């Protein structure tokens, strides 16, 4: 049993951005929508950039020109050119090799963290929107209280208490995104809650779990899909920021945020060493832009 009439769901973001998508048939079940998506230049450009970084994450060690961990003190802070196209850092490590292999760190943590936040947020949002009442009121107030706190501060407290590690980073970023995604899913469920197909399901005596996950979830999946891609972009910035501040991926593992932090300390731009900072920053920007292009394309296709 599925909804026959599409609805619209709004989504809140940590920075005040708003995501709104039309609730209808999931994108995966509509070949026409896939064709429309593949015809959008912005989607193709974003997908191409993302695919490049995925290849780097999977096979970066095979085609990186140098060992990203190998130090050559005699070649420290070498300018771009010659054998080192992007120059070297303060201990002589090849910047290009560290950027290529650094994609593995960020593309391992961020999708897993975003997926964790999406699963938890979807479950919480479904329960809040479906049952409503006092439970919805109390959880909504708790969500608003969490959203009032800076995400980075929450991450600091959690990581300091537990200790920095990849698994800790995945959990903390996922938990940060859980209330945001829950609020989006709750809004989508509220728009579905009073439709005829749900009233019929209740009259038939269907189990609430069956109604939430079998009836409502397929109809709010487009909102969840867009929310996932939006949060993935935020996750990249969050992980890079935590690594920059020393609470994320730990050295000497290649990581864009940590490499920018190290360059800022030992090879500052003010001293003329711009390449150890600029190239990792461009890598972060290109990855986030690719996610945003994909997100915008999906949202436009779902709203068309």
C-alpha positions in Angstrom: 0.0 0.0 0.0 1.5 3.3 -1.0 0.5 6.9 -1.2 -1.1 8.1 -4.4 -0.6 11.8 -4.0 2.8 13.4 -3.6 3.5 15.7 -0.7 6.3 18.2 0.1 8.7 17.9 3.0 11.0 20.6 4.4 14.4 19.9 5.9 16.5 22.1 8.3 20.2 22.4 8.1 22.8 23.3 10.8 23.8 26.5 9.0 20.3 27.6 8.4 20.0 26.1 4.9 16.7 24.6 3.9 16.2 21.5 1.8 12.7 20.9 0.3 11.9 18.0 -1.9 8.7 16.6 -3.2 7.6 13.4 -1.6 6.7 10.8 -4.3 8.1 7.7 -5.9 11.7 7.0 -4.9 14.3 8.0 -7.5 15.6 4.4 -7.7 12.2 3.2 -8.9 11.8 5.7 -11.7 13.8 5.1 -14.9 12.5 8.3 -16.3 14.0 10.3 -13.4 17.3 8.5 -13.8 17.4 9.6 -17.4 16.6 13.1 -16.5 19.4 13.1 -13.9 21.9 11.7 -16.4 21.0 14.5 -18.8 21.9 17.3 -16.3 25.5 18.6 -16.9 25.8 19.6 -13.3 25.2 16.0 -12.2 27.6 14.6 -14.7 30.4 17.1 -13.7 29.8 16.4 -10.0 29.7 12.7 -10.5 32.9 12.8 -12.6 34.8 14.7 -9.8 33.4 12.4 -7.1 34.4 9.3 -9.2 37.9 10.7 -9.5 38.3 11.0 -5.8 36.7 7.5 -5.2 39.3 6.0 -7.6 42.1 7.9 -5.7 40.7 6.5 -2.4 40.6 2.9 -3.7 43.8 2.8 -5.8 45.8 5.9 -4.8 48.8 4.0 -3.6 49.1 2.4 -7.0 49.5 5.6 -9.0 50.8 8.1 -6.5 54.2 9.2 -7.7 55.9 8.8 -4.3 55.4 7.1 -1.0 53.2 9.7 0.9 55.0 8.8 4.2 58.5 9.0 2.9 60.4 12.0 4.3 63.3 13.7 2.4 64.6 16.4 4.7 67.0 17.6 2.0 64.0 18.3 -0.3 61.8 20.0 2.4 59.5 22.7 1.2 60.6 22.2 -2.5 58.5 24.4 -4.8 56.1 22.8 -7.3 57.9 21.6 -10.4 60.2 18.9 -11.6 59.6 15.6 -10.0 57.3 17.1 -7.4 54.5 18.6 -9.3 52.8 20.0 -6.2 56.0 20.6 -4.2 56.9 19.0 -0.9 55.9 19.8 2.7 58.2 20.7 5.6 59.6 17.2 6.0 60.0 16.6 2.2 56.9 14.5 1.6 55.4 14.8 -1.8 52.2 16.9 -1.6 50.6 15.4 -4.6 51.0 11.9 -3.3 49.6 12.8 0.1 46.6 14.5 -1.6 45.9 11.4 -3.8 46.2 8.9 -0.9 44.5 11.3 1.6 41.2 10.8 -0.3 41.0 7.4 1.4 40.7 8.8 4.8 38.0 11.3 4.1 36.0 9.0 1.8 36.1 6.2 4.4 34.9 8.3 7.4 32.4 10.7 5.8 30.1 8.2 4.0 30.0 5.9 7.0 29.3 8.8 9.4 26.6 10.2 7.2 25.0 6.8 6.7 25.0 6.3 10.5 23.4 9.6 11.1 20.8 9.0 8.3 19.8 5.6 9.7 19.5 6.9 13.3 17.8 10.1 12.2 15.3 8.3 9.9 14.3 5.9 12.7 13.9 8.8 15.2 12.1 11.0 12.7 9.6 8.3 11.8 8.8 7.6 15.4 8.4 11.3 16.2 6.2 12.0 13.2 4.1 9.0 13.5 3.3 8.9 17.2 3.4 12.6 17.9 2.0 13.7 21.2 4.1 14.1 24.3 6.9 11.9 22.9 7.3 14.1 19.9 7.2 17.3 22.0 9.9 16.1 24.4 12.2 14.8 21.7 11.7 17.9 19.6 12.8 20.1 22.5 15.8 17.8 23.0 16.7 18.1 19.3 16.4 21.9 19.4 18.7 22.0 22.5 21.3 19.9 20.7 21.0 22.0 17.5 21.7 25.1 19.6 25.2 23.9 20.5 28.0 24.2 17.9 28.6 20.9 16.3 32.4 21.2 16.6 32.1 21.8 20.4 30.1 18.6 20.8 32.6 16.7 18.7 35.5 18.0 20.9 33.9 16.9 24.1 33.1 13.4 22.8 36.5 12.9 21.2 38.4 14.2 24.3 36.4 11.8 26.5 36.8 8.8 24.3 40.0 9.5 22.5 40.7 10.2 18.8 40.3 7.3 16.3 38.6 6.6 13.0 35.7 4.7 14.7 35.2 7.6 17.2 35.2 10.1 14.4 32.5 8.1 12.5 30.3 7.8 15.6 30.6 11.4 16.7 29.9 12.9 13.2 27.0 10.5 12.8 25.5 11.5 16.1 25.9 15.2 15.3 23.8 14.7 12.1 21.1 12.5 13.7 18.9 15.3 15.1 19.2 17.3 11.9 18.0 14.3 9.8 15.4 13.4 12.4 13.9 16.8 12.1 13.7 16.5 8.3 12.1 13.1 8.4 9.7 14.1 11.0 8.5 17.0 8.8 8.1 14.6 5.9 6.1 12.1 8.0 3.8 14.8 9.3 2.8 15.6 5.8 2.0 12.0 5.2 0.4 11.2 8.5 -3.2 12.2 7.7 -3.4 10.7 4.2 -6.0 8.1 3.3 -3.6 5.2 2.8 -2.4 5.5 6.4 -6.0 5.7 7.8 -6.8 2.5 5.8 -3.7 0.8 7.2 -4.8 1.6 10.8 -8.3 0.4 10.1 -6.8 -2.9 8.9 -5.0 -3.2 12.2 -1.5 -3.1 10.8 1.4 -3.0 13.2 2.9 0.5 13.8 6.3 -0.7 12.7 4.8 -2.1 9.5 3.1 1.2 8.9 6.2 3.3 9.5 8.7 1.2 7.6 6.5 -0.4 5.0 4.1 2.4 4.2 5.5 5.7 5.2 9.3 5.2 4.7 9.0 4.5 0.9 7.1 7.7 0.4 9.6 9.9 2.3 12.6 8.3 0.8 13.3 11.2 -1.7 13.6 13.6 1.3 16.0 11.2 3.0 18.1 10.8 -0.2 18.5 14.5 -0.5 19.2 14.9 3.2 21.9 12.2 2.9 23.7 14.0 0.1 23.5 17.4 1.8 24.9 16.0 5.1 27.7 14.2 3.2 28.9 17.6 2.1 28.8 18.9 5.7 30.5 15.8 6.9 33.5 16.5 4.6 33.9 19.9 6.1 33.4 18.6 9.7 36.0 15.8 9.4 38.5 18.2 7.7 37.9 20.7 10.5 38.4 18.2 13.3 41.6 16.9 11.6 42.8 20.4 11.2 42.4 21.0 14.9 44.0 17.7 15.8 40.9 15.7 16.8 40.4 13.8 13.5 42.6 11.6 11.4 46.0 11.4 13.2 49.4 12.0 11.6 51.3 10.6 9.8 48.3 9.2 7.9 47.7 11.3 4.8 44.7 13.6 5.5 43.8 16.9 3.9 42.8 18.7 7.1 45.8 17.5 9.1 48.1 18.4 6.2 46.7 21.9 6.0 47.2 22.3 9.8 50.8 21.1 9.6 51.5 23.4 6.7 50.0 26.3 8.6 52.4 25.6 11.5 55.7 24.8 9.7 55.3 26.1 6.2 53.0 29.2 6.5 51.7 31.0 3.5 53.1 34.3 5.0 56.6 32.8 4.6 56.0 32.1 0.9 55.1 28.4 1.3 51.6 28.4 -0.3 51.6 25.0 -2.0 51.3 22.7 1.1 48.1 24.6 2.1 46.6 25.5 -1.2 46.5 22.1 -2.9 44.8 20.2 0.0 42.4 23.0 0.4 41.5 22.8 -3.3 41.0 19.0 -2.9 38.5 19.6 -0.1 36.7 22.3 -2.1 36.5 20.2 -5.2 35.0 17.2 -3.3 32.4 19.4 -1.5 31.5 21.1 -4.8 31.0 17.7 -6.5 28.6 16.6 -3.7 26.7 19.9 -3.9 26.3 19.6 -7.7 25.0 16.0 -7.3 22.6 17.1 -4.5 21.2 20.1 -6.5 20.6 17.8 -9.5 18.8 15.2 -7.5 16.6 17.8 -5.8 15.7 19.4 -9.1 14.8 16.0 -10.7 12.7 15.0 -7.7 10.9 18.4 -7.8 10.3 18.2 -11.6 
